[in-house]
Amino acid sequence: MAGLRIAIVSTDGANVNNHFGMAKRFLIYDCNDKITFVEERQTESLSVGDPDHSFDAKKFGRIASLLKDCSKIYVTQIGEVPASKLEELGIEPVIHEGPIANIV
């Protein structure tokens, strides 16, 4: 994973343990020979708690701007529309659950 910047959705700072749409922050890491914490970026959740909610392009745009320097985002789940929109921006959603330390 040389030279990558990644985003991680985590509620506890130690594990990938939340859905993309429920994220209230993204933990940003650089991955070279090891994973190094860079910063925390606060956000508003994309989801409104209703599984049938419509896609909010404005909210997504604000979230995507926080992730524009990342190559991948690690989440436990992500909806089909947000996943495809991230991929269009060159950000690969990765489904992963467990310790952040296990990513590298």
MDTraj code that builds the backbone (N, CA, C; nanometers):
import mdtraj as md
import numpy as np

residues = "MET ALA GLY LEU ARG ILE ALA ILE VAL SER THR ASP GLY ALA ASN VAL ASN ASN HIS PHE GLY MET ALA LYS ARG PHE LEU ILE TYR ASP CYS ASN ASP LYS ILE THR PHE VAL GLU GLU ARG GLN THR GLU SER LEU SER VAL GLY ASP PRO ASP HIS SER PHE ASP ALA LYS LYS PHE GLY ARG ILE ALA SER LEU LEU LYS ASP CYS SER LYS ILE TYR VAL THR GLN ILE GLY GLU VAL PRO ALA SER LYS LEU GLU GLU LEU GLY ILE GLU PRO VAL ILE HIS GLU GLY PRO ILE ALA ASN ILE VAL".split()
xyz = np.array([
    [0.0829, -0.1184, 0.0000],
    [0.0000, 0.0000, 0.0000],
    [0.0876, 0.1252, 0.0000],
    [0.1881, 0.1283, -0.0822],
    [0.2830, 0.2389, -0.0807],
    [0.2235, 0.3669, -0.1384],
    [0.2407, 0.4778, -0.0653],
    [0.2037, 0.6080, -0.1136],
    [0.0557, 0.6379, -0.1263],
    [-0.0281, 0.5742, -0.0474],
    [-0.1722, 0.5980, -0.0530],
    [-0.2192, 0.6819, 0.0638],
    [-0.3200, 0.7612, 0.0392],
    [-0.3921, 0.8281, 0.1475],
    [-0.5292, 0.7622, 0.1521],
    [-0.5696, 0.7199, 0.2713],
    [-0.6980, 0.6520, 0.2866],
    [-0.7831, 0.7222, 0.3923],
    [-0.9125, 0.6996, 0.3823],
    [-1.0074, 0.7471, 0.4833],
    [-1.0695, 0.6249, 0.5487],
    [-1.0985, 0.6373, 0.6768],
    [-1.1558, 0.5270, 0.7532],
    [-1.2762, 0.5792, 0.8299],
    [-1.3851, 0.5020, 0.8256],
    [-1.5038, 0.5360, 0.9043],
    [-1.4948, 0.4558, 1.0338],
    [-1.4833, 0.5284, 1.1452],
    [-1.4654, 0.4651, 1.2752],
    [-1.5328, 0.5488, 1.3829],
    [-1.5999, 0.4815, 1.4744],
    [-1.6594, 0.5529, 1.5877],
    [-1.5665, 0.5541, 1.7081],
    [-1.4693, 0.4611, 1.7108],
    [-1.3836, 0.4494, 1.8292],
    [-1.2363, 0.4819, 1.8033],
    [-1.2003, 0.5088, 1.6793],
    [-1.0626, 0.5428, 1.6471],
    [-0.9684, 0.4251, 1.6382],
    [-1.0175, 0.3057, 1.6651],
    [-0.9325, 0.1871, 1.6610],
    [-0.9779, 0.0854, 1.5569],
    [-1.1059, 0.0922, 1.5197],
    [-1.1642, -0.0082, 1.4308],
    [-1.2437, 0.0567, 1.3175],
    [-1.2444, -0.0107, 1.2026],
    [-1.3389, 0.0237, 1.0973],
    [-1.4694, -0.0386, 1.1442],
    [-1.5687, 0.0460, 1.1786],
    [-1.6866, -0.0107, 1.2443],
    [-1.8161, 0.0649, 1.2170],
    [-1.8235, 0.1331, 1.1009],
    [-1.9468, 0.2066, 1.0753],
    [-1.9744, 0.2153, 0.9261],
    [-2.1008, 0.2399, 0.8958],
    [-2.1538, 0.2558, 0.7609],
    [-2.1137, 0.3929, 0.7069],
    [-2.0827, 0.4021, 0.5795],
    [-2.0452, 0.5293, 0.5172],
    [-2.1498, 0.6369, 0.5440],
    [-2.2762, 0.6043, 0.5254],
    [-2.3829, 0.7023, 0.5398],
    [-2.4028, 0.7526, 0.6813],
    [-2.3529, 0.6789, 0.7798],
    [-2.3681, 0.7182, 0.9199],
    [-2.2458, 0.7919, 0.9738],
    [-2.1413, 0.8023, 0.8934],
    [-2.0157, 0.8633, 0.9390],
    [-2.0351, 1.0073, 0.9831],
    [-1.9786, 1.0399, 1.0988],
    [-1.9758, 1.1770, 1.1487],
    [-1.8335, 1.2321, 1.1443],
    [-1.7406, 1.1444, 1.1076],
    [-1.6010, 1.1854, 1.0916],
    [-1.5304, 1.0833, 1.0043],
    [-1.4225, 1.1270, 0.9446],
    [-1.3348, 1.0381, 0.8691],
    [-1.1967, 1.0501, 0.9294],
    [-1.1347, 0.9373, 0.9549],
    [-0.9961, 0.9349, 1.0020],
    [-0.9090, 0.9181, 0.8781],
    [-0.8145, 1.0067, 0.8603],
    [-0.7307, 1.0083, 0.7408],
    [-0.5921, 0.9554, 0.7772],
    [-0.5446, 0.8616, 0.6944],
    [-0.4146, 0.7988, 0.7161],
    [-0.3339, 0.8007, 0.5875],
    [-0.2044, 0.8102, 0.6004],
    [-0.1123, 0.7869, 0.4898],
    [-0.0563, 0.6472, 0.5055],
    [-0.0465, 0.5776, 0.3944],
    [0.0057, 0.4406, 0.3950],
    [0.1298, 0.4357, 0.3082],
    [0.2415, 0.4182, 0.3712],
    [0.3678, 0.3982, 0.3010],
    [0.4180, 0.2609, 0.3442],
    [0.5266, 0.2536, 0.4171],
    [0.5693, 0.1264, 0.4737],
    [0.4842, 0.0892, 0.5938],
    [0.4195, 0.1896, 0.6527],
    [0.3305, 0.1686, 0.7666],
    [0.2152, 0.2671, 0.7553],
    [0.1128, 0.2479, 0.8352],
    [-0.0024, 0.3367, 0.8353],
    [0.0209, 0.4473, 0.9384],
    [0.0045, 0.5728, 0.8957],
    [0.0313, 0.6877, 0.9817],
    [-0.0914, 0.7785, 0.9840],
    [-0.1402, 0.8067, 1.1043],
    [-0.2551, 0.8945, 1.1196],
    [-0.2180, 1.0357, 1.0770],
    [-0.3049, 1.0995, 0.9982],
    [-0.2830, 1.2358, 0.9508],
    [-0.3744, 1.3326, 1.0246],
    [-0.5077, 1.3058, 1.0191],
    [-0.6025, 1.3967, 1.0822],
    [-0.7425, 1.3358, 1.0857],
    [-0.8283, 1.4025, 1.1613],
    [-0.9694, 1.3683, 1.1676],
    [-1.0458, 1.4785, 1.0959],
    [-1.1401, 1.4388, 1.0101],
    [-1.2230, 1.5355, 0.9383],
    [-1.3686, 1.5136, 0.9775],
    [-1.4262, 1.6143, 1.0385],
    [-1.5662, 1.6078, 1.0823],
    [-1.6590, 1.6258, 0.9628],
    [-1.7763, 1.5600, 0.9692],
    [-1.8755, 1.5714, 0.8641],
    [-2.0148, 1.5543, 0.9219],
    [-2.1148, 1.5824, 0.8427],
    [-2.2514, 1.5488, 0.8799],
    [-2.2852, 1.4171, 0.8114],
    [-2.3670, 1.3372, 0.8755],
    [-2.4046, 1.2082, 0.8196],
    [-2.4821, 1.2258, 0.6908],
    [-2.4532, 1.1410, 0.5928],
    [-2.5284, 1.1404, 0.4678],
    [-2.6679, 1.0840, 0.4904],
    [-2.6760, 0.9830, 0.5767],
    [-2.8029, 0.9163, 0.6037],
    [-2.8873, 0.9960, 0.7022],
    [-3.0187, 0.9866, 0.6841],
    [-3.1124, 1.0488, 0.7782],
    [-3.1783, 0.9431, 0.8660],
    [-3.1305, 0.8194, 0.8587],
    [-3.1827, 0.7114, 0.9417],
    [-3.2938, 0.6306, 0.8772],
    [-3.3430, 0.6749, 0.7621],
    [-3.4481, 0.6042, 0.6893],
    [-3.3823, 0.5265, 0.5763],
    [-3.3929, 0.3926, 0.5759],
    [-3.3257, 0.3147, 0.4717],
    [-3.3752, 0.3466, 0.3303],
    [-3.4911, 0.4072, 0.3194],
    [-3.5457, 0.4405, 0.1876],
    [-3.5247, 0.5875, 0.1498],
    [-3.4364, 0.6579, 0.2248],
    [-3.4159, 0.7995, 0.1956],
    [-3.3571, 0.8181, 0.0565],
    [-3.3888, 0.9315, -0.0037],
    [-3.3341, 0.9605, -0.1360],
    [-3.1900, 1.0100, -0.1212],
    [-3.1161, 0.9958, -0.2289],
    [-2.9764, 1.0388, -0.2304],
    [-2.9708, 1.1913, -0.2279],
    [-2.8954, 1.2460, -0.1351],
    [-2.8816, 1.3908, -0.1202],
    [-2.7495, 1.4335, -0.1852],
    [-2.7593, 1.4827, -0.3082],
    [-2.6396, 1.5178, -0.3845],
    [-2.5596, 1.6312, -0.3199],
    [-2.6268, 1.7262, -0.2575],
    [-2.5554, 1.8373, -0.1927],
    [-2.4744, 1.7890, -0.0734],
    [-2.5381, 1.7080, 0.0121],
    [-2.4644, 1.6531, 0.1274],
    [-2.3482, 1.5675, 0.0790],
    [-2.3760, 1.4821, -0.0214],
    [-2.2702, 1.3962, -0.0731],
    [-2.1550, 1.4804, -0.1273],
    [-2.1858, 1.5885, -0.1953],
    [-2.0810, 1.6752, -0.2491],
    [-1.9913, 1.7316, -0.1407],
    [-2.0527, 1.7717, -0.0295],
    [-1.9731, 1.8240, 0.0834],
    [-1.8842, 1.7133, 0.1412],
    [-1.9387, 1.5935, 0.1528],
    [-1.8610, 1.4803, 0.2055],
    [-1.7489, 1.4443, 0.1087],
    [-1.7811, 1.4373, -0.0194],
    [-1.6806, 1.4013, -0.1197],
    [-1.5649, 1.5001, -0.1209],
    [-1.5938, 1.6282, -0.0965],
    [-1.4854, 1.7274, -0.0950],
    [-1.3871, 1.7016, 0.0191],
    [-1.4346, 1.6395, 0.1277],
    [-1.3462, 1.6046, 0.2391],
    [-1.2539, 1.4871, 0.2053],
    [-1.2938, 1.4089, 0.1060],
    [-1.2225, 1.2850, 0.0731],
    [-1.1426, 1.2943, -0.0567],
    [-1.1401, 1.4111, -0.1192],
    [-1.0842, 1.4235, -0.2536],
    [-0.9362, 1.3849, -0.2648],
    [-0.8625, 1.3889, -0.1557],
    [-0.7213, 1.3520, -0.1602],
    [-0.6981, 1.2050, -0.1227],
    [-0.8057, 1.1292, -0.1054],
    [-0.7947, 0.9887, -0.0653],
    [-0.8145, 0.8952, -0.1853],
    [-0.7417, 0.7854, -0.1848],
    [-0.7551, 0.6845, -0.2896],
    [-0.8572, 0.5780, -0.2532],
    [-0.8736, 0.5529, -0.1228],
    [-0.9650, 0.4496, -0.0745],
    [-1.0361, 0.4992, 0.0498],
    [-1.1548, 0.4426, 0.0729],
    [-1.2252, 0.4654, 0.1983],
    [-1.2702, 0.3295, 0.2515],
    [-1.2386, 0.3050, 0.3779],
    [-1.2723, 0.1790, 0.4439],
    [-1.3983, 0.1979, 0.5265],
    [-1.4988, 0.1151, 0.4991],
    [-1.6301, 0.1228, 0.5637],
    [-1.6817, -0.0181, 0.5892],
    [-1.7780, -0.0306, 0.6802],
    [-1.8403, -0.1618, 0.6994],
    [-1.9498, -0.1861, 0.5967],
    [-2.0143, -0.0781, 0.5523],
    [-2.1190, -0.0855, 0.4506],
    [-2.1245, 0.0473, 0.3771],
    [-2.1775, 0.0416, 0.2540],
    [-2.1996, 0.1637, 0.1766],
    [-2.3081, 0.1351, 0.0748],
    [-2.3935, 0.2317, 0.0539],
    [-2.4990, 0.2167, -0.0448],
    [-2.4435, 0.2144, -0.1858],
    [-2.5232, 0.1593, -0.2767],
    [-2.4815, 0.1460, -0.4158],
    [-2.4556, 0.2822, -0.4821],
    [-2.5442, 0.3784, -0.4585],
    [-2.5276, 0.5105, -0.5217],
    [-2.4038, 0.5823, -0.4684],
    [-2.3873, 0.5958, -0.3350],
    [-2.2654, 0.6628, -0.2880],
    [-2.1377, 0.5906, -0.3325],
    [-2.1413, 0.4577, -0.3352],
    [-2.0224, 0.3823, -0.3783],
    [-1.9882, 0.4161, -0.5233],
    [-2.0875, 0.4188, -0.6103],
    [-2.0596, 0.4480, -0.7514],
    [-2.0142, 0.5925, -0.7693],
    [-2.0707, 0.6848, -0.6914],
    [-2.0300, 0.8259, -0.7003],
    [-1.8855, 0.8442, -0.6537],
    [-1.8469, 0.7727, -0.5461],
    [-1.7080, 0.7787, -0.5012],
    [-1.6139, 0.7233, -0.6072],
    [-1.6537, 0.6101, -0.6671],
    [-1.5695, 0.5493, -0.7713],
    [-1.5514, 0.6436, -0.8895],
    [-1.6558, 0.7182, -0.9246],
    [-1.6453, 0.8171, -1.0327],
    [-1.5409, 0.9234, -0.9994],
    [-1.5219, 0.9498, -0.8708],
    [-1.4236, 1.0485, -0.8258],
    [-1.2846, 0.9879, -0.8061],
    [-1.2722, 0.8575, -0.8316],
    [-1.1436, 0.7904, -0.8165],
    [-1.1147, 0.7421, -0.6754],
    [-1.2198, 0.7322, -0.5929],
    [-1.2051, 0.6842, -0.4549],
    [-1.2678, 0.5456, -0.4463],
    [-1.1889, 0.4470, -0.4102],
    [-1.2364, 0.3087, -0.4033],
    [-1.2940, 0.2782, -0.2650],
    [-1.4244, 0.2458, -0.2581],
    [-1.4805, 0.2011, -0.1305],
    [-1.4342, 0.0574, -0.1021],
    [-1.3872, 0.0342, 0.0196],
    [-1.3417, -0.0989, 0.0602],
    [-1.4259, -0.1418, 0.1798],
    [-1.4945, -0.2549, 0.1655],
    [-1.5732, -0.3092, 0.2758],
    [-1.4775, -0.3840, 0.3674],
    [-1.4716, -0.3411, 0.4916],
    [-1.3770, -0.3977, 0.5893],
    [-1.4353, -0.3739, 0.7283],
    [-1.4183, -0.4697, 0.8138],
    [-1.4593, -0.4508, 0.9524],
    [-1.3507, -0.5078, 1.0413],
    [-1.3077, -0.4292, 1.1375],
    [-1.2053, -0.4750, 1.2299],
    [-1.1010, -0.3695, 1.2565],
    [-0.9930, -0.4089, 1.3219],
    [-0.8905, -0.3129, 1.3630],
    [-0.8263, -0.2376, 1.2459],
    [-0.8095, -0.1087, 1.2647],
    [-0.7429, -0.0266, 1.1644],
    [-0.6010, -0.0783, 1.1413],
    [-0.5360, -0.1234, 1.2466],
    [-0.3988, -0.1732, 1.2370],
    [-0.3857, -0.2925, 1.1414],
    [-0.4952, -0.3635, 1.1161],
    [-0.4906, -0.4793, 1.0249],
    [-0.5004, -0.4407, 0.8777],
    [-0.5198, -0.3144, 0.8489],
    [-0.5333, -0.2722, 0.7090],
    [-0.4018, -0.2838, 0.6342],
    [-0.2917, -0.2499, 0.6969],
    [-0.1618, -0.2554, 0.6285],
    [-0.1068, -0.3960, 0.6346],
])
top = md.Topology()
chain = top.add_chain()
for i, resn in enumerate(residues, 1):
    res = top.add_residue(resn, chain, resSeq=i)
    for name in ("N", "CA", "C"):
        top.add_atom(name, md.element.get_by_symbol(name[0]), res)
traj = md.Trajectory(xyz[None], top)
